[in-house]
Amino acid sequence: MFRKPFFYLRVSAVDADLLKDLLDANPNSCAQAKVALHFRHGCLIRFESLPLPIFVGTVQRGLLPMQIVVTRGELESLFKLEVQSTVILDLSAVKRGRVFNLDLRLAVKRELQGLGRLLGAAEKIRAFLVLEAQAGGLGGWQEVFSSSWRWAGAFGACPQDEEKLMNSLLGRGEGSTPAGDDMLIGAAAVHSMIAASLGVSHFQRMRSRAWLECLNSFVPIFEECTTSASCTYLSAACRGRFSSHLIGVLQAAASGRENRLFENCRRLSRHGKTSGMDSLAGAALALSTMRRLPAA
């Protein structure tokens, strides 16, 4: 590790929402950040002008909401910096480069009319998880997918208990993104699609919107409940922004492309120790719940 007065970060691409936030907060087109944490596949940096940390990494494992994309060589240089080293972004250069948008509703616009197919994908995702590993971050899959699991009602089935169960899941588990958060993010992706869809019943659509409102009610206390990295992704989920691989799973499921569904499940499952699998489990639980609801 070495310490320099500052490090100019050369950016390959940036999330559209993040770029807007940075430009709004830095009218002089120069944003300053500190290295906050090193991971195996990227780094978290914390901008002086933004409340939450931002992930910097390559496109090798897909795109994350609020991500800054760099080359492998640039990431290796970032890895050499000590925590609390200063990183500088020239926003005038960044905004001339590539920008990506991880708005789920834009990404799956073509699939929204026939979203009924999506609800049938729960069993396929569950089968994939059982074959891939014995357990996720909150226990074995047999327990997680049973109706007696203690958090089974947190995914859309029990409006009366939803707030209490969601609160209990926030921050539950180990690592930089606890398993409970990852499961809620997977469920939020499903409910975001259903809430925007014309291919489901009015009752299902209203139930998903109510679930999302419940999750949104926790935004002010995310930082008290969980890690800073999870706060970034939960906040993005509340705005309908999700990882490219999770979007890919739902796109493939809604369009009925089974081969692509399993391919995207495999890609997402490789995120973190169990993070990707926990997101898939949350999506499967939300799909199962919504499928059981009356169609009128």
C-alpha positions, -999 to 999 in steps of 0.1 A, spaced: 0 0 0 12 36 -6 -2 70 3 -2 98 -22 -16 134 -18 -43 124 -42 -52 99 -70 -69 109 -102 -94 81 -111 -99 74 -148 -134 63 -153 -147 40 -181 -184 44 -174 -207 57 -146 -242 51 -134 -266 79 -147 -281 86 -113 -247 88 -97 -234 112 -123 -264 135 -118 -259 135 -81 -222 142 -84 -228 171 -109 -255 186 -87 -233 184 -56 -201 196 -73 -207 225 -97 -170 230 -101 -168 196 -119 -143 182 -94 -154 156 -69 -133 144 -40 -136 110 -22 -118 88 2 -110 51 -1 -133 34 24 -129 -3 19 -112 -28 -3 -130 -59 -16 -117 -88 -38 -134 -74 -69 -136 -37 -62 -134 -8 -37 -159 14 -18 -151 51 -19 -169 78 0 -175 112 -16 -175 143 6 -206 155 -12 -227 122 -11 -242 105 20 -235 69 9 -204 51 -3 -199 42 -40 -186 9 -55 -157 11 -80 -151 -20 -101 -148 -35 -135 -177 -49 -156 -165 -85 -151 -193 -93 -125 -219 -71 -141 -230 -36 -132 -243 -24 -98 -265 6 -92 -245 37 -83 -213 21 -97 -182 37 -112 -167 14 -138 -129 13 -143 -105 -9 -162 -87 -38 -145 -55 -18 -145 -71 12 -129 -86 -10 -102 -52 -25 -95 -39 10 -89 -68 18 -66 -61 -14 -46 -26 -1 -39 -40 30 -21 -45 29 17 -79 34 32 -86 71 36 -64 80 6 -79 108 -15 -94 101 -49 -103 128 -74 -128 126 -102 -128 152 -130 -166 152 -138 -161 173 -170 -143 143 -184 -166 117 -168 -198 132 -183 -182 129 -218 -178 92 -214 -202 62 -211 -233 64 -189 -254 34 -180 -289 33 -165 -301 4 -142 -337 15 -139 -355 -19 -139 -387 -6 -155 -368 8 -185 -348 -24 -188 -378 -47 -189 -403 -24 -207 -409 -50 -234 -417 -77 -208 -442 -57 -187 -473 -66 -208 -468 -104 -204 -455 -104 -168 -478 -132 -158 -451 -156 -170 -427 -141 -144 -448 -155 -115 -442 -191 -128 -404 -187 -125 -403 -191 -87 -399 -229 -88 -372 -227 -114 -352 -202 -93 -357 -224 -62 -345 -255 -81 -314 -236 -93 -305 -226 -58 -310 -261 -44 -287 -275 -70 -261 -247 -66 -257 -248 -28 -272 -263 3 -278 -229 21 -277 -192 18 -268 -166 44 -298 -172 66 -300 -210 66 -307 -240 44 -329 -236 14 -354 -262 27 -360 -241 57 -360 -207 39 -386 -219 14 -409 -235 40 -441 -217 50 -429 -219 87 -397 -199 81 -398 -170 106 -395 -144 78 -418 -160 53 -443 -132 57 -418 -105 48 -422 -108 11 -457 -98 4 -480 -124 20 -487 -108 54 -495 -71 52 -502 -70 89 -468 -83 99 -448 -69 70 -433 -39 87 -421 -59 117 -406 -87 96 -388 -63 72 -373 -45 101 -361 -78 115 -345 -87 82 -326 -54 78 -289 -59 86 -294 -96 95 -265 -117 84 -228 -113 80 -206 -94 55 -206 -61 38 -242 -67 25 -260 -89 50 -282 -117 37 -315 -102 49 -308 -70 29 -299 -90 -2 -332 -109 1 -352 -77 4 -334 -63 -27 -343 -94 -47 -380 -91 -35 -380 -54 -43 -370 -61 -79 -400 -85 -83 -424 -61 -67 -411 -32 -88 -419 -51 -119 -453 -62 -108 -462 -27 -96 -455 -13 -130 -470 -42 -150 -503 -44 -169 -499 -82 -171 -511 -90 -136 -543 -84 -116 -551 -50 -101 -550 -67 -66 -515 -81 -73 -503 -47 -85 -517 -28 -55 -502 -54 -31 -467 -49 -47 -470 -11 -45 -479 -14 -8 -449 -37 -2 -426 -11 -18 -441 17 2 -434 -3 34 -397 -8 23 -395 29 15 -406 38 50 -373 24 63 -351 47 41 -345 72 70 -332 44 93 -312 22 68 -279 36 82 -289 26 118 -299 -9 107 -273 -21 84 -239 -16 67 -230 14 46 -227 -7 14 -261 -22 20 -275 13 25 -264 22 -10 -281 -8 -27 -313 -7 -5 -317 30 -13 -312 22 -50 -337 -6 -48 -363 19 -34 -358 40 -65 -362 9 -88 -325 5 -95 -309 -30 -94 -278 -49 -105 -276 -58 -142 -275 -95 -134 -307 -93 -112 -324 -74 -140 -313 -101 -164 -328 -128 -143 -362 -111 -143 -360 -102 -180 -354 -138 -189 -381 -151 -165 -407 -127 -178 -399 -135 -215 -400 -172 -209 -364 -178 -220 -354 -206 -197 -318 -210 -209 -311 -173 -203 -329 -175 -169 -305 -201 -156 -275 -184 -172 -283 -151 -154 -291 -170 -122 -256 -185 -124 -240 -151 -129 -259 -135 -101 -251 -164 -77 -214 -157 -80 -218 -123 -63 -201 -124 -30 -201 -154 -7 -239 -158 -7 -252 -123 -17 -262 -132 -52 -280 -164 -40 -298 -145 -12 -310 -120 -38 -323 -149 -59 -340 -164 -29 -357 -131 -21 -370 -129 -56 -383 -165 -55 -401 -159 -23 -417 -127 -36 -428 -145 -68 -442 -174 -49 -461 -151 -26 -476 -131 -55 -485 -162 -74 -507 -174 -45 -526 -141 -43 -561 -140 -59 -562 -128 -95 -590 -103 -88 
